[in-house]
Amino acid sequence: MMPATMNFNRLATHMPNLKSSSVYSLTVFDVTQCNQNYRLSDSVLIIHFSDSNSFNEDKNRVMATINMENDMYVTMSFFDSQAVKMHNQQEKMRGDPRVVVATSVNPKMVGGHLFLNATSGTHIYFDKETAVGESFFYIYRVEMPVADETGEALFVCFDGVLTKLHNMRALYHLNK
């Protein structure tokens, strides 16, 4: 992983081709030493965009940054058939998974963060496909029954939603 920088004068040229959370395949680019005063990562090199840069969005790659339980961030990357398989599994679920378990991964340290690179033997499990995933799925879930004279309801909140509503994590509520 290497940071890239773009001169303000070239921003209008390249901005229509760039979008957030995408992975691009770059050709015809310059690599130079990173200015230590503006260094964004552990890399000593940086990519400079020029008017001759050519880059296309790479649809056969998936990169996800995941916030772990202990507020450690992990980056997972999938390429080629693994990326297509990941997209297909998510489409079948009709929604974002709450739990993702990756096995047979090859951990590396890049940029001070744990970096998981999918290998050909990697299998990705979502939500309740495994006993481990199911236990994590339910540990961060809180059910809140509400009733009055007009009826009854059950609100199911997961950790992020509960934190927004009550400014407390779901695990804190479960341990009370």
Stockholm file with secondary structure:
# STOCKHOLM 1.0

chainA/1-176         MMPATMNFNRLATHMPNLKSSSVYSLTVFDVTQCNQNYRLSDSVLIIHFSDSNSFNEDKNRVMATINMENDMYVTMSFFDSQAVKMHNQQEKMRGDPRVVVATSVNPKMVGGHLFLNATSGTHIYFDKETAVGESFFYIYRVEMPVADETGEALFVCFDGVLTKLHNMRALYHLNK
#=GR chainA/1-176 SS CCCEECCGGGHHHHGGGCCTTCCEEEESCEEEECCGGGCCSSCSEEEECCTTCEEEECTTEEEEEEECTTSCEEEEEEETHHHHHHHHHHHHHTSCCSCEEEESCEEEEETTEEEEECCTTCEEEEGGGSHHHHHHHHHTEEEEEEEETTEEEEEEEEHHHHHHHHSSCHHHHHTC
#=GC SS_cons         CCCEECCGGGHHHHGGGCCTTCCEEEESCEEEECCGGGCCSSCSEEEECCTTCEEEECTTEEEEEEECTTSCEEEEEEETHHHHHHHHHHHHHTSCCSCEEEESCEEEEETTEEEEECCTTCEEEEGGGSHHHHHHHHHTEEEEEEEETTEEEEEEEEHHHHHHHHSSCHHHHHTC
//
